[in-house]
Amino acid sequence: MRPDPERHRIVEATRRACIEAALQGYEDASLAGLCREGAWEAAVGAMQRLDPEAPLPGDPFGGEPGATAPRLERAGGEIRSRWSSGG
């Protein structure tokens, strides 16, 4: 199968949008005082509410390329520390 650059661009932009929605949902829920399980449910809910008509991150016609990576790194550390500390 030959690589399809357009398909790759769409899949990558969709993946970034899901990550961004999950990070934002988790962060918002954590700041609101929800437990880890509640924050995870909020993250999943945020992905379920993604607007299919909204511009995708990394899309040359909308979004902010590279905006997800720093937040992903910060959130990953925060999530790891919460899980390891049990709270």
PDB file with SEQRES, HELIX, SHEET and CRYST1 records, atoms N, CA, C and O in Angstrom:
SEQRES   1 A   87  MET ARG PRO ASP PRO GLU ARG HIS ARG ILE VAL GLU ALA          
SEQRES   2 A   87  THR ARG ARG ALA CYS ILE GLU ALA ALA LEU GLN GLY TYR          
SEQRES   3 A   87  GLU ASP ALA SER LEU ALA GLY LEU CYS ARG GLU GLY ALA          
SEQRES   4 A   87  TRP GLU ALA ALA VAL GLY ALA MET GLN ARG LEU ASP PRO          
SEQRES   5 A   87  GLU ALA PRO LEU PRO GLY ASP PRO PHE GLY GLY GLU PRO          
SEQRES   6 A   87  GLY ALA THR ALA PRO ARG LEU GLU ARG ALA GLY GLY GLU          
SEQRES   7 A   87  ILE ARG SER ARG TRP SER SER GLY GLY                          
HELIX    1 AA1 PRO A    5  LEU A   31  1                                  27    
HELIX    2 AA2 ARG A   36  GLN A   48  1                                  13    
HELIX    3 AA3 THR A   68  SER A   85  1                                  18    
CRYST1    1.000    1.000    1.000  90.00  90.00  90.00 P 1           1          
ATOM      1  N   MET A   1       0.845  -1.174   0.000  1.00  0.00           N  
ATOM      2  CA  MET A   1       0.000   0.000   0.000  1.00  0.00           C  
ATOM      3  C   MET A   1       0.895   1.243   0.000  1.00  0.00           C  
ATOM      4  O   MET A   1       1.823   1.347   0.802  1.00  0.00           O  
ATOM      5  N   ARG A   2       0.617   2.157  -0.880  1.00  0.00           N  
ATOM      6  CA  ARG A   2       1.390   3.382  -1.019  1.00  0.00           C  
ATOM      7  C   ARG A   2       0.923   4.417   0.014  1.00  0.00           C  
ATOM      8  O   ARG A   2      -0.278   4.573   0.231  1.00  0.00           O  
ATOM      9  N   PRO A   3       1.874   5.130   0.657  1.00  0.00           N  
ATOM     10  CA  PRO A   3       1.480   6.165   1.618  1.00  0.00           C  
ATOM     11  C   PRO A   3       0.630   7.256   0.958  1.00  0.00           C  
ATOM     12  O   PRO A   3       0.894   7.673  -0.169  1.00  0.00           O  
ATOM     13  N   ASP A   4      -0.370   7.695   1.668  1.00  0.00           N  
ATOM     14  CA  ASP A   4      -1.257   8.747   1.178  1.00  0.00           C  
ATOM     15  C   ASP A   4      -1.075   9.969   2.078  1.00  0.00           C  
ATOM     16  O   ASP A   4      -1.574   9.979   3.203  1.00  0.00           O  
ATOM     17  N   PRO A   5      -0.367  11.002   1.601  1.00  0.00           N  
ATOM     18  CA  PRO A   5      -0.088  12.165   2.446  1.00  0.00           C  
ATOM     19  C   PRO A   5      -1.347  12.881   2.937  1.00  0.00           C  
ATOM     20  O   PRO A   5      -1.361  13.381   4.062  1.00  0.00           O  
ATOM     21  N   GLU A   6      -2.381  12.940   2.139  1.00  0.00           N  
ATOM     22  CA  GLU A   6      -3.618  13.613   2.554  1.00  0.00           C  
ATOM     23  C   GLU A   6      -4.298  12.835   3.676  1.00  0.00           C  
ATOM     24  O   GLU A   6      -4.775  13.422   4.647  1.00  0.00           O  
ATOM     25  N   ARG A   7      -4.339  11.529   3.540  1.00  0.00           N  
ATOM     26  CA  ARG A   7      -4.930  10.687   4.591  1.00  0.00           C  
ATOM     27  C   ARG A   7      -4.133  10.841   5.882  1.00  0.00           C  
ATOM     28  O   ARG A   7      -4.711  10.987   6.959  1.00  0.00           O  
ATOM     29  N   HIS A   8      -2.808  10.807   5.774  1.00  0.00           N  
ATOM     30  CA  HIS A   8      -1.951  10.975   6.952  1.00  0.00           C  
ATOM     31  C   HIS A   8      -2.221  12.330   7.624  1.00  0.00           C  
ATOM     32  O   HIS A   8      -2.303  12.399   8.851  1.00  0.00           O  
ATOM     33  N   ARG A   9      -2.357  13.381   6.857  1.00  0.00           N  
ATOM     34  CA  ARG A   9      -2.609  14.721   7.403  1.00  0.00           C  
ATOM     35  C   ARG A   9      -3.934  14.746   8.159  1.00  0.00           C  
ATOM     36  O   ARG A   9      -4.021  15.311   9.249  1.00  0.00           O  
ATOM     37  N   ILE A  10      -4.955  14.138   7.581  1.00  0.00           N  
ATOM     38  CA  ILE A  10      -6.277  14.120   8.220  1.00  0.00           C  
ATOM     39  C   ILE A  10      -6.246  13.304   9.515  1.00  0.00           C  
ATOM     40  O   ILE A  10      -6.769  13.736  10.542  1.00  0.00           O  
ATOM     41  N   VAL A  11      -5.632  12.129   9.455  1.00  0.00           N  
ATOM     42  CA  VAL A  11      -5.559  11.276  10.644  1.00  0.00           C  
ATOM     43  C   VAL A  11      -4.758  11.971  11.746  1.00  0.00           C  
ATOM     44  O   VAL A  11      -5.169  11.956  12.907  1.00  0.00           O  
ATOM     45  N   GLU A  12      -3.636  12.571  11.404  1.00  0.00           N  
ATOM     46  CA  GLU A  12      -2.808  13.265  12.390  1.00  0.00           C  
ATOM     47  C   GLU A  12      -3.552  14.454  13.000  1.00  0.00           C  
ATOM     48  O   GLU A  12      -3.494  14.662  14.212  1.00  0.00           O  
ATOM     49  N   ALA A  13      -4.237  15.223  12.186  1.00  0.00           N  
ATOM     50  CA  ALA A  13      -4.995  16.371  12.699  1.00  0.00           C  
ATOM     51  C   ALA A  13      -6.141  15.913  13.601  1.00  0.00           C  
ATOM     52  O   ALA A  13      -6.434  16.557  14.608  1.00  0.00           O  
ATOM     53  N   THR A  14      -6.782  14.813  13.244  1.00  0.00           N  
ATOM     54  CA  THR A  14      -7.859  14.273  14.072  1.00  0.00           C  
ATOM     55  C   THR A  14      -7.311  13.778  15.403  1.00  0.00           C  
ATOM     56  O   THR A  14      -7.914  14.009  16.452  1.00  0.00           O  
ATOM     57  N   ARG A  15      -6.182  13.106  15.363  1.00  0.00           N  
ATOM     58  CA  ARG A  15      -5.542  12.616  16.590  1.00  0.00           C  
ATOM     59  C   ARG A  15      -5.199  13.781  17.511  1.00  0.00           C  
ATOM     60  O   ARG A  15      -5.446  13.720  18.715  1.00  0.00           O  
ATOM     61  N   ARG A  16      -4.635  14.831  16.949  1.00  0.00           N  
ATOM     62  CA  ARG A  16      -4.293  16.018  17.753  1.00  0.00           C  
ATOM     63  C   ARG A  16      -5.534  16.660  18.365  1.00  0.00           C  
ATOM     64  O   ARG A  16      -5.508  17.094  19.516  1.00  0.00           O  
ATOM     65  N   ALA A  17      -6.615  16.720  17.600  1.00  0.00           N  
ATOM     66  CA  ALA A  17      -7.852  17.314  18.118  1.00  0.00           C  
ATOM     67  C   ALA A  17      -8.393  16.487  19.286  1.00  0.00           C  
ATOM     68  O   ALA A  17      -8.864  17.052  20.273  1.00  0.00           O  
ATOM     69  N   CYS A  18      -8.331  15.169  19.186  1.00  0.00           N  
ATOM     70  CA  CYS A  18      -8.794  14.312  20.280  1.00  0.00           C  
ATOM     71  C   CYS A  18      -7.929  14.481  21.517  1.00  0.00           C  
ATOM     72  O   CYS A  18      -8.449  14.560  22.630  1.00  0.00           O  
ATOM     73  N   ILE A  19      -6.624  14.536  21.337  1.00  0.00           N  
ATOM     74  CA  ILE A  19      -5.714  14.734  22.468  1.00  0.00           C  
ATOM     75  C   ILE A  19      -5.980  16.076  23.123  1.00  0.00           C  
ATOM     76  O   ILE A  19      -6.056  16.165  24.349  1.00  0.00           O  
ATOM     77  N   GLU A  20      -6.120  17.111  22.326  1.00  0.00           N  
ATOM     78  CA  GLU A  20      -6.362  18.451  22.867  1.00  0.00           C  
ATOM     79  C   GLU A  20      -7.680  18.493  23.638  1.00  0.00           C  
ATOM     80  O   GLU A  20      -7.747  19.081  24.718  1.00  0.00           O  
ATOM     81  N   ALA A  21      -8.722  17.878  23.095  1.00  0.00           N  
ATOM     82  CA  ALA A  21     -10.016  17.859  23.784  1.00  0.00           C  
ATOM     83  C   ALA A  21      -9.915  17.092  25.099  1.00  0.00           C  
ATOM     84  O   ALA A  21     -10.457  17.528  26.116  1.00  0.00           O  
ATOM     85  N   ALA A  22      -9.226  15.953  25.085  1.00  0.00           N  
ATOM     86  CA  ALA A  22      -9.083  15.157  26.302  1.00  0.00           C  
ATOM     87  C   ALA A  22      -8.282  15.908  27.358  1.00  0.00           C  
ATOM     88  O   ALA A  22      -8.656  15.920  28.530  1.00  0.00           O  
ATOM     89  N   LEU A  23      -7.189  16.530  26.951  1.00  0.00           N  
ATOM     90  CA  LEU A  23      -6.378  17.297  27.905  1.00  0.00           C  
ATOM     91  C   LEU A  23      -7.175  18.432  28.525  1.00  0.00           C  
ATOM     92  O   LEU A  23      -7.117  18.655  29.734  1.00  0.00           O  
ATOM     93  N   GLN A  24      -7.916  19.146  27.695  1.00  0.00           N  
ATOM     94  CA  GLN A  24      -8.703  20.270  28.201  1.00  0.00           C  
ATOM     95  C   GLN A  24      -9.803  19.779  29.136  1.00  0.00           C  
ATOM     96  O   GLN A  24     -10.034  20.372  30.190  1.00  0.00           O  
ATOM     97  N   GLY A  25     -10.478  18.705  28.756  1.00  0.00           N  
ATOM     98  CA  GLY A  25     -11.531  18.143  29.599  1.00  0.00           C  
ATOM     99  C   GLY A  25     -10.990  17.661  30.932  1.00  0.00           C  
ATOM    100  O   GLY A  25     -11.603  17.900  31.972  1.00  0.00           O  
ATOM    101  N   TYR A  26      -9.848  16.984  30.915  1.00  0.00           N  
ATOM    102  CA  TYR A  26      -9.232  16.478  32.145  1.00  0.00           C  
ATOM    103  C   TYR A  26      -8.784  17.636  33.033  1.00  0.00           C  
ATOM    104  O   TYR A  26      -9.012  17.634  34.243  1.00  0.00           O  
ATOM    105  N   GLU A  27      -8.149  18.614  32.415  1.00  0.00           N  
ATOM    106  CA  GLU A  27      -7.665  19.782  33.163  1.00  0.00           C  
ATOM    107  C   GLU A  27      -8.825  20.546  33.802  1.00  0.00           C  
ATOM    108  O   GLU A  27      -8.767  20.903  34.979  1.00  0.00           O  
ATOM    109  N   ASP A  28      -9.868  20.793  33.028  1.00  0.00           N  
ATOM    110  CA  ASP A  28     -11.037  21.510  33.563  1.00  0.00           C  
ATOM    111  C   ASP A  28     -11.669  20.748  34.719  1.00  0.00           C  
ATOM    112  O   ASP A  28     -12.015  21.339  35.742  1.00  0.00           O  
ATOM    113  N   ALA A  29     -11.821  19.428  34.556  1.00  0.00           N  
ATOM    114  CA  ALA A  29     -12.442  18.616  35.600  1.00  0.00           C  
ATOM    115  C   ALA A  29     -11.571  18.570  36.848  1.00  0.00           C  
ATOM    116  O   ALA A  29     -12.088  18.630  37.963  1.00  0.00           O  
ATOM    117  N   SER A  30     -10.263  18.465  36.676  1.00  0.00           N  
ATOM    118  CA  SER A  30      -9.356  18.443  37.820  1.00  0.00           C  
ATOM    119  C   SER A  30      -9.409  19.758  38.579  1.00  0.00           C  
ATOM    120  O   SER A  30      -9.438  19.772  39.810  1.00  0.00           O  
ATOM    121  N   LEU A  31      -9.423  20.864  37.843  1.00  0.00           N  
ATOM    122  CA  LEU A  31      -9.501  22.175  38.484  1.00  0.00           C  
ATOM    123  C   LEU A  31     -10.832  22.364  39.211  1.00  0.00           C  
ATOM    124  O   LEU A  31     -10.912  23.101  40.193  1.00  0.00           O  
ATOM    125  N   ALA A  32     -11.871  21.695  38.724  1.00  0.00           N  
ATOM    126  CA  ALA A  32     -13.184  21.784  39.358  1.00  0.00           C  
ATOM    127  C   ALA A  32     -13.288  20.866  40.579  1.00  0.00           C  
ATOM    128  O   ALA A  32     -14.301  20.869  41.279  1.00  0.00           O  
ATOM    129  N   GLY A  33     -12.226  20.075  40.831  1.00  0.00           N  
ATOM    130  CA  GLY A  33     -12.203  19.235  42.018  1.00  0.00           C  
ATOM    131  C   GLY A  33     -12.666  17.812  41.821  1.00  0.00           C  
ATOM    132  O   GLY A  33     -12.838  17.090  42.803  1.00  0.00           O  
ATOM    133  N   LEU A  34     -12.874  17.381  40.598  1.00  0.00           N  
ATOM    134  CA  LEU A  34     -13.288  16.008  40.368  1.00  0.00           C  
ATOM    135  C   LEU A  34     -12.135  15.048  40.669  1.00  0.00           C  
ATOM    136  O   LEU A  34     -10.967  15.414  40.544  1.00  0.00           O  
ATOM    137  N   CYS A  35     -12.470  13.831  41.062  1.00  0.00           N  
ATOM    138  CA  CYS A  35     -11.464  12.794  41.292  1.00  0.00           C  
ATOM    139  C   CYS A  35     -10.894  12.355  39.943  1.00  0.00           C  
ATOM    140  O   CYS A  35     -11.348  12.808  38.892  1.00  0.00           O  
ATOM    141  N   ARG A  36      -9.892  11.466  39.981  1.00  0.00           N  
ATOM    142  CA  ARG A  36      -9.274  11.022  38.721  1.00  0.00           C  
ATOM    143  C   ARG A  36     -10.283  10.381  37.785  1.00  0.00           C  
ATOM    144  O   ARG A  36     -10.288  10.641  36.581  1.00  0.00           O  
ATOM    145  N   GLU A  37     -11.143   9.536  38.355  1.00  0.00           N  
ATOM    146  CA  GLU A  37     -12.119   8.845  37.514  1.00  0.00           C  
ATOM    147  C   GLU A  37     -13.088   9.844  36.885  1.00  0.00           C  
ATOM    148  O   GLU A  37     -13.440   9.721  35.712  1.00  0.00           O  
ATOM    149  N   GLY A  38     -13.513  10.826  37.667  1.00  0.00           N  
ATOM    150  CA  GLY A  38     -14.402  11.854  37.135  1.00  0.00           C  
ATOM    151  C   GLY A  38     -13.725  12.703  36.080  1.00  0.00           C  
ATOM    152  O   GLY A  38     -14.339  13.073  35.079  1.00  0.00           O  
ATOM    153  N   ALA A  39     -12.446  13.014  36.307  1.00  0.00           N  
ATOM    154  CA  ALA A  39     -11.692  13.795  35.327  1.00  0.00           C  
ATOM    155  C   ALA A  39     -11.516  12.999  34.041  1.00  0.00           C  
ATOM    156  O   ALA A  39     -11.590  13.560  32.948  1.00  0.00           O  
ATOM    157  N   TRP A  40     -11.280  11.682  34.166  1.00  0.00           N  
ATOM    158  CA  TRP A  40     -11.147  10.836  32.976  1.00  0.00           C  
ATOM    159  C   TRP A  40     -12.464  10.798  32.208  1.00  0.00           C  
ATOM    160  O   TRP A  40     -12.465  10.883  30.980  1.00  0.00           O  
ATOM    161  N   GLU A  41     -13.587  10.671  32.918  1.00  0.00           N  
ATOM    162  CA  GLU A  41     -14.890  10.678  32.255  1.00  0.00           C  
ATOM    163  C   GLU A  41     -15.121  12.006  31.543  1.00  0.00           C  
ATOM    164  O   GLU A  41     -15.692  12.036  30.453  1.00  0.00           O  
ATOM    165  N   ALA A  42     -14.685  13.096  32.149  1.00  0.00           N  
ATOM    166  CA  ALA A  42     -14.817  14.412  31.509  1.00  0.00           C  
ATOM    167  C   ALA A  42     -13.954  14.487  30.252  1.00  0.00           C  
ATOM    168  O   ALA A  42     -14.355  15.084  29.253  1.00  0.00           O  
ATOM    169  N   ALA A  43     -12.768  13.881  30.303  1.00  0.00           N  
ATOM    170  CA  ALA A  43     -11.882  13.878  29.135  1.00  0.00           C  
ATOM    171  C   ALA A  43     -12.521  13.114  27.976  1.00  0.00           C  
ATOM    172  O   ALA A  43     -12.491  13.567  26.832  1.00  0.00           O  
ATOM    173  N   VAL A  44     -13.094  11.958  28.282  1.00  0.00           N  
ATOM    174  CA  VAL A  44     -13.767  11.164  27.244  1.00  0.00           C  
ATOM    175  C   VAL A  44     -14.965  11.938  26.704  1.00  0.00           C  
ATOM    176  O   VAL A  44     -15.199  11.964  25.496  1.00  0.00           O  
ATOM    177  N   GLY A  45     -15.725  12.569  27.602  1.00  0.00           N  
ATOM    178  CA  GLY A  45     -16.872  13.367  27.169  1.00  0.00           C  
ATOM    179  C   GLY A  45     -16.457  14.508  26.257  1.00  0.00           C  
ATOM    180  O   GLY A  45     -17.163  14.837  25.304  1.00  0.00           O  
ATOM    181  N   ALA A  46     -15.308  15.114  26.549  1.00  0.00           N  
ATOM    182  CA  ALA A  46     -14.828  16.205  25.700  1.00  0.00           C  
ATOM    183  C   ALA A  46     -14.516  15.704  24.294  1.00  0.00           C  
ATOM    184  O   ALA A  46     -14.781  16.400  23.313  1.00  0.00           O  
ATOM    185  N   MET A  47     -13.959  14.508  24.193  1.00  0.00           N  
ATOM    186  CA  MET A  47     -13.687  13.947  22.863  1.00  0.00           C  
ATOM    187  C   MET A  47     -14.990  13.634  22.139  1.00  0.00           C  
ATOM    188  O   MET A  47     -15.090  13.815  20.925  1.00  0.00           O  
ATOM    189  N   GLN A  48     -15.989  13.163  22.884  1.00  0.00           N  
ATOM    190  CA  GLN A  48     -17.272  12.841  22.269  1.00  0.00           C  
ATOM    191  C   GLN A  48     -17.977  14.097  21.759  1.00  0.00           C  
ATOM    192  O   GLN A  48     -18.768  14.024  20.818  1.00  0.00           O  
ATOM    193  N   ARG A  49     -17.698  15.238  22.367  1.00  0.00           N  
ATOM    194  CA  ARG A  49     -18.348  16.486  21.957  1.00  0.00           C  
ATOM    195  C   ARG A  49     -17.574  17.253  20.886  1.00  0.00           C  
ATOM    196  O   ARG A  49     -17.961  18.369  20.538  1.00  0.00           O  
ATOM    197  N   LEU A  50     -16.500  16.689  20.360  1.00  0.00           N  
ATOM    198  CA  LEU A  50     -15.747  17.384  19.309  1.00  0.00           C  
ATOM    199  C   LEU A  50     -16.668  17.754  18.149  1.00  0.00           C  
ATOM    200  O   LEU A  50     -17.467  16.939  17.688  1.00  0.00           O  
ATOM    201  N   ASP A  51     -16.543  18.982  17.694  1.00  0.00           N  
ATOM    202  CA  ASP A  51     -17.342  19.476  16.575  1.00  0.00           C  
ATOM    203  C   ASP A  51     -16.681  19.063  15.267  1.00  0.00           C  
ATOM    204  O   ASP A  51     -15.570  19.510  14.982  1.00  0.00           O  
ATOM    205  N   PRO A  52     -17.333  18.217  14.457  1.00  0.00           N  
ATOM    206  CA  PRO A  52     -16.701  17.776  13.213  1.00  0.00           C  
ATOM    207  C   PRO A  52     -16.494  18.909  12.208  1.00  0.00           C  
ATOM    208  O   PRO A  52     -15.749  18.746  11.242  1.00  0.00           O  
ATOM    209  N   GLU A  53     -17.135  20.036  12.422  1.00  0.00           N  
ATOM    210  CA  GLU A  53     -16.971  21.171  11.513  1.00  0.00           C  
ATOM    211  C   GLU A  53     -15.884  22.140  11.967  1.00  0.00           C  
ATOM    212  O   GLU A  53     -15.512  23.044  11.218  1.00  0.00           O  
ATOM    213  N   ALA A  54     -15.366  21.961  13.192  1.00  0.00           N  
ATOM    214  CA  ALA A  54     -14.342  22.871  13.725  1.00  0.00           C  
ATOM    215  C   ALA A  54     -13.000  22.619  13.036  1.00  0.00           C  
ATOM    216  O   ALA A  54     -12.716  21.493  12.628  1.00  0.00           O  
ATOM    217  N   PRO A  55     -12.174  23.663  12.904  1.00  0.00           N  
ATOM    218  CA  PRO A  55     -10.844  23.444  12.322  1.00  0.00           C  
ATOM    219  C   PRO A  55     -10.017  22.535  13.221  1.00  0.00           C  
ATOM    220  O   PRO A  55     -10.118  22.610  14.446  1.00  0.00           O  
ATOM    221  N   LEU A  56      -9.210  21.688  12.623  1.00  0.00           N  
ATOM    222  CA  LEU A  56      -8.380  20.761  13.377  1.00  0.00           C  
ATOM    223  C   LEU A  56      -7.018  21.382  13.669  1.00  0.00           C  
ATOM    224  O   LEU A  56      -6.492  22.118  12.833  1.00  0.00           O  
ATOM    225  N   PRO A  57      -6.427  21.101  14.851  1.00  0.00           N  
ATOM    226  CA  PRO A  57      -5.075  21.587  15.116  1.00  0.00           C  
ATOM    227  C   PRO A  57      -4.110  21.027  14.084  1.00  0.00           C  
ATOM    228  O   PRO A  57      -4.207  19.854  13.721  1.00  0.00           O  
ATOM    229  N   GLY A  58      -3.200  21.829  13.617  1.00  0.00           N  
ATOM    230  CA  GLY A  58      -2.243  21.395  12.613  1.00  0.00           C  
ATOM    231  C   GLY A  58      -2.754  21.508  11.200  1.00  0.00           C  
ATOM    232  O   GLY A  58      -2.005  21.276  10.251  1.00  0.00           O  
ATOM    233  N   ASP A  59      -4.014  21.861  11.039  1.00  0.00           N  
ATOM    234  CA  ASP A  59      -4.599  22.055   9.713  1.00  0.00           C  
ATOM    235  C   ASP A  59      -4.107  23.392   9.172  1.00  0.00           C  
ATOM    236  O   ASP A  59      -4.183  24.396   9.881  1.00  0.00           O  
ATOM    237  N   PRO A  60      -3.603  23.439   7.935  1.00  0.00           N  
ATOM    238  CA  PRO A  60      -3.112  24.714   7.407  1.00  0.00           C  
ATOM    239  C   PRO A  60      -4.208  25.767   7.274  1.00  0.00           C  
ATOM    240  O   PRO A  60      -3.920  26.951   7.100  1.00  0.00           O  
ATOM    241  N   PHE A  61      -5.464  25.334   7.358  1.00  0.00           N  
ATOM    242  CA  PHE A  61      -6.567  26.277   7.221  1.00  0.00           C  
ATOM    243  C   PHE A  61      -7.207  26.631   8.564  1.00  0.00           C  
ATOM    244  O   PHE A  61      -8.242  27.297   8.592  1.00  0.00           O  
ATOM    245  N   GLY A  62      -6.616  26.204   9.661  1.00  0.00           N  
ATOM    246  CA  GLY A  62      -7.152  26.523  10.979  1.00  0.00           C  
ATOM    247  C   GLY A  62      -6.392  25.796  12.063  1.00  0.00           C  
ATOM    248  O   GLY A  62      -5.604  24.895  11.773  1.00  0.00           O  
ATOM    249  N   GLY A  63      -6.615  26.171  13.301  1.00  0.00           N  
ATOM    250  CA  GLY A  63      -5.922  25.545  14.419  1.00  0.00           C  
ATOM    251  C   GLY A  63      -4.548  26.143  14.615  1.00  0.00           C  
ATOM    252  O   GLY A  63      -4.104  26.978  13.827  1.00  0.00           O  
ATOM    253  N   GLU A  64      -3.882  25.716  15.659  1.00  0.00           N  
ATOM    254  CA  GLU A  64      -2.547  26.203  15.979  1.00  0.00           C  
ATOM    255  C   GLU A  64      -1.582  25.030  15.982  1.00  0.00           C  
ATOM    256  O   GLU A  64      -1.600  24.226  16.913  1.00  0.00           O  
ATOM    257  N   PRO A  65      -0.732  24.912  14.954  1.00  0.00           N  
ATOM    258  CA  PRO A  65       0.197  23.791  14.917  1.00  0.00           C  
ATOM    259  C   PRO A  65       1.145  23.837  16.109  1.00  0.00           C  
ATOM    260  O   PRO A  65       1.641  24.899  16.483  1.00  0.00           O  
ATOM    261  N   GLY A  66       1.387  22.685  16.689  1.00  0.00           N  
ATOM    262  CA  GLY A  66       2.339  22.595  17.784  1.00  0.00           C  
ATOM    263  C   GLY A  66       1.793  22.993  19.142  1.00  0.00           C  
ATOM    264  O   GLY A  66       2.519  22.919  20.133  1.00  0.00           O  
ATOM    265  N   ALA A  67       0.529  23.416  19.222  1.00  0.00           N  
ATOM    266  CA  ALA A  67      -0.019  23.878  20.501  1.00  0.00           C  
ATOM    267  C   ALA A  67      -0.253  22.721  21.462  1.00  0.00           C  
ATOM    268  O   ALA A  67      -0.265  22.926  22.675  1.00  0.00           O  
ATOM    269  N   THR A  68      -0.436  21.527  20.953  1.00  0.00           N  
ATOM    270  CA  THR A  68      -0.769  20.393  21.797  1.00  0.00           C  
ATOM    271  C   THR A  68       0.439  19.817  22.521  1.00  0.00           C  
ATOM    272  O   THR A  68       0.315  19.407  23.675  1.00  0.00           O  
ATOM    273  N   ALA A  69       1.592  19.773  21.886  1.00  0.00           N  
ATOM    274  CA  ALA A  69       2.761  19.083  22.448  1.00  0.00           C  
ATOM    275  C   ALA A  69       3.148  19.565  23.843  1.00  0.00           C  
ATOM    276  O   ALA A  69       3.312  18.724  24.727  1.00  0.00           O  
ATOM    277  N   PRO A  70       3.306  20.875  24.097  1.00  0.00           N  
ATOM    278  CA  PRO A  70       3.683  21.291  25.452  1.00  0.00           C  
ATOM    279  C   PRO A  70       2.629  20.929  26.496  1.00  0.00           C  
ATOM    280  O   PRO A  70       2.980  20.534  27.608  1.00  0.00           O  
ATOM    281  N   ARG A  71       1.347  21.055  26.161  1.00  0.00           N  
ATOM    282  CA  ARG A  71       0.278  20.708  27.107  1.00  0.00           C  
ATOM    283  C   ARG A  71       0.275  19.210  27.362  1.00  0.00           C  
ATOM    284  O   ARG A  71       0.042  18.778  28.491  1.00  0.00           O  
ATOM    285  N   LEU A  72       0.528  18.415  26.339  1.00  0.00           N  
ATOM    286  CA  LEU A  72       0.557  16.971  26.504  1.00  0.00           C  
ATOM    287  C   LEU A  72       1.676  16.580  27.459  1.00  0.00           C  
ATOM    288  O   LEU A  72       1.483  15.733  28.331  1.00  0.00           O  
ATOM    289  N   GLU A  73       2.827  17.184  27.299  1.00  0.00           N  
ATOM    290  CA  GLU A  73       3.957  16.890  28.175  1.00  0.00           C  
ATOM    291  C   GLU A  73       3.643  17.276  29.625  1.00  0.00           C  
ATOM    292  O   GLU A  73       3.911  16.495  30.538  1.00  0.00           O  
ATOM    293  N   ARG A  74       3.080  18.466  29.849  1.00  0.00           N  
ATOM    294  CA  ARG A  74       2.713  18.909  31.205  1.00  0.00           C  
ATOM    295  C   ARG A  74       1.672  17.992  31.814  1.00  0.00           C  
ATOM    296  O   ARG A  74       1.810  17.560  32.958  1.00  0.00           O  
ATOM    297  N   ALA A  75       0.622  17.693  31.045  1.00  0.00           N  
ATOM    298  CA  ALA A  75      -0.466  16.875  31.565  1.00  0.00           C  
ATOM    299  C   ALA A  75       0.008  15.458  31.848  1.00  0.00           C  
ATOM    300  O   ALA A  75      -0.420  14.844  32.825  1.00  0.00           O  
ATOM    301  N   GLY A  76       0.885  14.935  31.004  1.00  0.00           N  
ATOM    302  CA  GLY A  76       1.407  13.584  31.234  1.00  0.00           C  
ATOM    303  C   GLY A  76       2.114  13.494  32.567  1.00  0.00           C  
ATOM    304  O   GLY A  76       1.919  12.529  33.307  1.00  0.00           O  
ATOM    305  N   GLY A  77       2.931  14.480  32.886  1.00  0.00           N  
ATOM    306  CA  GLY A  77       3.624  14.500  34.174  1.00  0.00           C  
ATOM    307  C   GLY A  77       2.644  14.618  35.323  1.00  0.00           C  
ATOM    308  O   GLY A  77       2.794  13.949  36.345  1.00  0.00           O  
ATOM    309  N   GLU A  78       1.640  15.471  35.160  1.00  0.00           N  
ATOM    310  CA  GLU A  78       0.637  15.658  36.216  1.00  0.00           C  
ATOM    311  C   GLU A  78      -0.160  14.378  36.430  1.00  0.00           C  
ATOM    312  O   GLU A  78      -0.393  13.979  37.571  1.00  0.00           O  
ATOM    313  N   ILE A  79      -0.572  13.740  35.365  1.00  0.00           N  
ATOM    314  CA  ILE A  79      -1.354  12.506  35.479  1.00  0.00           C  
ATOM    315  C   ILE A  79      -0.513  11.421  36.131  1.00  0.00           C  
ATOM    316  O   ILE A  79      -0.999  10.706  37.008  1.00  0.00           O  
ATOM    317  N   ARG A  80       0.756  11.286  35.710  1.00  0.00           N  
ATOM    318  CA  ARG A  80       1.633  10.275  36.320  1.00  0.00           C  
ATOM    319  C   ARG A  80       1.786  10.515  37.811  1.00  0.00           C  
ATOM    320  O   ARG A  80       1.730   9.572  38.600  1.00  0.00           O  
ATOM    321  N   SER A  81       1.981  11.786  38.211  1.00  0.00           N  
ATOM    322  CA  SER A  81       2.182  12.063  39.633  1.00  0.00           C  
ATOM    323  C   SER A  81       0.907  11.808  40.433  1.00  0.00           C  
ATOM    324  O   SER A  81       0.975  11.325  41.563  1.00  0.00           O  
ATOM    325  N   ARG A  82      -0.241  12.123  39.868  1.00  0.00           N  
ATOM    326  CA  ARG A  82      -1.494  11.855  40.568  1.00  0.00           C  
ATOM    327  C   ARG A  82      -1.732  10.374  40.759  1.00  0.00           C  
ATOM    328  O   ARG A  82      -2.144   9.937  41.834  1.00  0.00           O  
ATOM    329  N   TRP A  83      -1.472   9.592  39.708  1.00  0.00           N  
ATOM    330  CA  TRP A  83      -1.696   8.152  39.807  1.00  0.00           C  
ATOM    331  C   TRP A  83      -0.710   7.521  40.784  1.00  0.00           C  
ATOM    332  O   TRP A  83      -1.087   6.629  41.544  1.00  0.00           O  
ATOM    333  N   SER A  84       0.540   7.967  40.778  1.00  0.00           N  
ATOM    334  CA  SER A  84       1.530   7.353  41.665  1.00  0.00           C  
ATOM    335  C   SER A  84       1.305   7.764  43.115  1.00  0.00           C  
ATOM    336  O   SER A  84       1.654   7.011  44.024  1.00  0.00           O  
ATOM    337  N   SER A  85       0.724   8.950  43.354  1.00  0.00           N  
ATOM    338  CA  SER A  85       0.484   9.394  44.721  1.00  0.00           C  
ATOM    339  C   SER A  85      -0.877   8.931  45.240  1.00  0.00           C  
ATOM    340  O   SER A  85      -1.181   9.087  46.422  1.00  0.00           O  
ATOM    341  N   GLY A  86      -1.689   8.363  44.354  1.00  0.00           N  
ATOM    342  CA  GLY A  86      -2.987   7.846  44.770  1.00  0.00           C  
ATOM    343  C   GLY A  86      -4.046   8.920  44.931  1.00  0.00           C  
ATOM    344  O   GLY A  86      -5.081   8.657  45.544  1.00  0.00           O  
ATOM    345  N   GLY A  87      -3.834  10.118  44.406  1.00  0.00           N  
ATOM    346  CA  GLY A  87      -4.846  11.141  44.585  1.00  0.00           C  
ATOM    347  C   GLY A  87      -4.737  12.172  43.595  1.00  0.00           C  
ATOM    348  O   GLY A  87      -5.522  13.120  43.602  1.00  0.00           O  
TER     349      GLY A  87                                                      
END                                                                             
